[in-house]
């Protein structure tokens, strides 16, 4: 047995879509609650056990085109990758939109609303420079795919598959090195030690999400990430700009092949050896085999001038209501990503987490400094995954 330290844990409505097997038998049923604002997005999507495709970060090929055309083409390419992986546009459960300029939000959001009106995914927005010069918008997705896609074969084009079974979410880690490339290399070495400590291997890593600074070093940073897989199968790699004093923070999604989790438990939280536990985030969260995921749409305080304290209060109040409607709770959050504009009030996030989270079981998390959260009039935005709370 490895050093894993287990910590015991304690009717949806919406649009239902399915992925048919040959012969017409339903393969997977997704339950969504669409937002009432016509945005083509969901408050949450409940995803049953089954393989999940994690995409690459997709941009248009026509980067000289207007932003609306870029968004349309990028979504076309993204859905093409999902289809090749065994899914469809209707089985996209999570969509992350990346904008170079916040001013493009309304136009791009309208494209998303039109494309996904009948089967809305959970959507999150943020801003970042992009690796392709001239590109103004990019997308990445998580999608349910056919049960035959186990993830054991060759990587599908444009991403990687998380197979059925335990799912591991590793919080962002950051190791300071001599500049960006060395920091990425050291951070990936630390993450690979974490993976090995769980009894898993580099080939089990499904997604690497890197927050880097300066973003101009993205090509060298990507090469440093790829080097950590020693010529083996590459995971889906996503990179965005991180506004911080450290050069890089990196998080992982990993297939927990063979991991034994306590019977009846939906999620288990792990403290890494040699690292202090925190009441605000867990180092690792492991979702047990057979447990559905609940993917929440990005939550913010809404438009308008509001004090930072009021924004955080509204965000967590809204989060509590959404978790209740989804059949989950704060104690059953698995993964959180907090997008925060540069402000002197970032400590408020720690204060409000201390109110809402059970300090023995907070979610795995990354807090990402950004120049803009992608939507005008907002300063903070959170992106979350949860599991259902046990029935009474």
N, C-alpha and C positions, 0 to 999 in steps of 0.2 A: 504494500500500500504506500502511496506517496504521502507527502506532508499535508495533503488537503485536510483542512479543519472544518468539519461540518457544523453549521449553526442552525438549530431547529427553528422552523418557522410556524408560525401559526398559518331572467328571460330577456335576451337582447332583442332590440327592434331595429329595423332598418332595411336597406336594400340587400337582397341576397343574390350572389352570383356564384356560378359553378364552373368547373373545368371538366369537360366530359372525357371519358375514356372511349376507346374504340367500342362501337356498339351502342353508345349513348348513355351508358351507366355513369352516374355522377362520380367524379373522382375526389373532388374537394368542394366544400361549401363554405363560402365566405359571408359573414354577416357584417354589414356596415351600417352606421348611422350617419346619413348625409347631413351636412350643415344646412340650415334653413336659408342661408343667404344666397343660394344659387351659385356658389363659388366652384362647384365641381370638386369639392373636397369633403372629407369625412371627419367627424369628431373622433371616431375610432373605427377600426376594422378588426374583427375577431377572426383569427387564422388558426384552423385546426392543425394537428400534427401532420407533417408532410414535408417534402423537400421544398426549399426556398431558394430562389435565384437572387444573388446579390450582383448588381450590374456594375460595370465600369462607370466613369463619369463621361457623359456623352455630350458632344457639341456638334453643331451643324458643320457641314463641309463648305457651305457657301457663307463664309464669314464676312463677306462684303455686303450681304443682304441686310435688309431692315430687321430689327429685332424680332418682329412678329414672325417673319419668314424663318429666321434662325430657330425660334422656339418650335415652330411647326416641324421643321426638318429634324431637329434634335429629338423630338418626341417620336417621330417616325422611325428614326434609327434605334432609339431605345426600345420601342415595342418590337422592332425586328429582332433585336437581341433576345428579348423575353420569349418571343415565339420560337426562336431557334433553341432556346433552353427548355422548351416544353410547356410554356405558358401562353398567355395572350394578353392583350390590352386590358381585358376584363379582370385578370387575376393580379394586376399590379395592386399591391396593398399599401405601399409606402413610396412617396415621391419626394425627393429633395431637390429644390430648385436653387440654383446658384446664379446670381446676377452680378455683373461687373458694376453696374450703376443702379442705385435704388430707384431712380426715375423711370426705369423700364418695368417696374413691378406691375402696374395696372395693365399694360399691354400684354405681358407674358402671362399674368394670372388669368386674363380673359381667354387665352389660348388653352390653358389647362382646363378651365371651366367648360369650354366647348368640347374638348377631347374626352373628358371623363364624366360628363354630366350624368350618364346612366349608371356608372359604376365607380363612384368617387373613391380615391385612395386618401390615406392620411398624408398631408402635405406640410412640409416645412420649407421656409425660405431663409436665405442669408446672402451676403455679398462677399465676393472674393475676386481677385484677379484670376484669369484662366490661363492654362498652359498654351493654348492656341492663340496666337496673335490675331486680333480682330474679332474673336468670339465674344459675344455679349451675354450669352446665357448657356448654362449647362444643366443637365439633369442626371441623377442617379436614382435607381429604384430597387425595391425588394418586391419579388413577385412569387406567388404560389405557382408551382409547376407540377407536371404529371407525376404520379407516384412512381413511375418507372425510372425517373431521374434520381438515382440514389446518390449521386455525387462521387461514386467510386471510379468512374471512368475519366476520360480526358475532360479538361475544363471546357465548358461551352464558350463559344465566341462571346467576348465582351463581358465576362464575369466569372462567377464561381457559384457552386451549389452547396448549400447547407443541408445535409441529409437529415432524414428523420432520426430522432434520438435526442440525447441531451444536447443542449445548446449553451455555449459558454460566452459570456460577455465580459471582457477585461477592460477595466477603467483605463483612461489615458495615463500613460507613464511618460516622464520627461527626464532625460539624463543630459546634463550639460557637458558638451565636448568643446573642441577647438573649432568653432564655427558650426554652420548648419549641417554640413555633410557628416562631420564627426559626431555631432549630437544625434543625428538620425541613426547612425551606425550603432552608437552606444545604447540608444533607447531600444532599438530592435534587438540587440543582444540581451537586454534586460527582459524584454517581452518574451523572447525565445526561452529564457530561463524559467519564466512563469509558466509557459506552455509545457515545458519539460517537467516541471514540478507537479503539474496536474496529471502526468503520465501520458501526455499527448505529444504530437510531433509537428514539425513545420508543415507537413502535408495536410494537417487538419485545419490549418488557418484558412478561413473563407474570405474574410475582409480585413484589410489594413486601411484605417482611416488616419491620415497624418495631417496635423495642423502645424504649419511651418512658417518661419519668418527668417529672412525675407523670402517672399514667394518667388522672386527671380531665380532662386536656387533650386527650383522644382525638379529640373532634369537630373541634377546630381543627387538630390534627395531620393528621387525614385530609384535611381541606380543603386543607392545604398540599401534601400528596402529590398529590391530584387536580389541583391547579393546575399541577403540572409536566407534565401531559399535554395541556394547552391545548385541552380540549374534545374530544380524540381518544378512541380506544378505551381504556378503563381496564383495567389489569391486575387480577388478584386482589389485594386489599389485606388484609393480616392485621396486627393490632396487639396487642401484649401489654405488660404492665408490665416495666420494666427497673429493677433496683435498682443504681444507679450514680451517680457524681458528674456525668457528662454527661447532658444531657436526652434524647438520642436516639442510637440506632445503627440503621442500616437496611441490609438486604441485598437483592439482586435475583436472580431467575432470568430469563434472557433467551434468546429464540430467536436462534441464531447464523446467520441466513439469509445464505448466500453466503460465510461464513467458510471460508477454506482452511486445513486442518490437515494436518500431515505425514502422508503415506500410511502406513498400518499402525499409527498411534499411537492409543491409546484415549483418552488425556487429555493435554492440554498446559497448562502452568502459565505465567502471565503476570505480570510485574512492571510496575506502573504507573510511567510516567515521573515523575521528581521525588520518588518515594517510596522509602524504603529497603526492600530485600528483607528478609524474615524467615525464619529457619529453622523457625518454628513454624506459619506459615500463608502461603498464597499469596494475592495480591490477587485473582486471577481464575483459575478453572479452566475449560477448554473441553473438553467431551467431543466426540470426533469423530463425524461422521455414521456411522450403522450400528453404533455401539457400544452393547451392552446396558448398562443401569443395574442395579446391585445395591443395593437399598434395605434397610438394616439396621434391625431393631427397636431401640428404645432400650436402652442398656446401662447398668446400674448395678452397684454392689457387692453388692446383696442386702440384706435386712433385718438388723438387729442393730447393736450398738455396736461400731464399728471406728474406729481412728485414721484421720485423713484420708489419711495416706500409704498405709495398707493398702487403703483404698477405691480409690485411684487405681491401685495395683498390680493389684488384682483386676479392675478395669474394663478395663485395657489387656491383661491376660492373656486375659480373656474375648473381647475384641475380636479379638485375634490368632487365636484358635481359630475364631471365626465367619468371619473373612475367609478362612481356609484352607479351611473347608468350603464356602464360597460360590465358591471359585475365584478369589479376589482376594488382595490383600496390602496392607500398610501403604503401599507405594509407589503403590498404585492407588486410594487414597482420593481422592475428588473434593471432597466438601463435609462439613463437621463443624459441628455446633452443640453447644456445651457449656453445659448448664444448671447453675449453681452457686449453692448457698445462700451467704448472706453468712458468710464465714469468714475468719480471718486467714491461712489456709493456701492461698490461691488460687495462690500461686507454685509449688506442687507440680505444677500442671498443666503449666507451662512446663518443669519439670524432667523430667517423664516423657515429654513430647513430644520432648524432646531425645534420649531413649533410643530411642524407637520409630520416629520419623519420619526419612526421608531429608531432610536440611536443604535439598537442592536442589529438592525437590518435595513439600512438605507440602500438605494440602488447603486449599481456601478455607474460611474459618471465621468464626464469631461466638461470643464467650464472653458469656453472658447471665446476669447476676446476678438471682436470683429469691428470693422469701421462702421458697419451698418447691418442691422438684422434683416434688411431687404424689403421691409414694408415701411412706408412713410409714417411718421408719428409714433413709432415704437422704439423702445430702447432695449428690451429684453424679449427673448423668444425661447421656448423650451420644447424639446423633442423627446418623446418617451415611449418605452415599451413596458408592458405590464403582463401579468398572468391573472387568471380568475382567482378570486378569493374562494376558499373552501365553502361548500354548502353548509348551512347551519346543522 
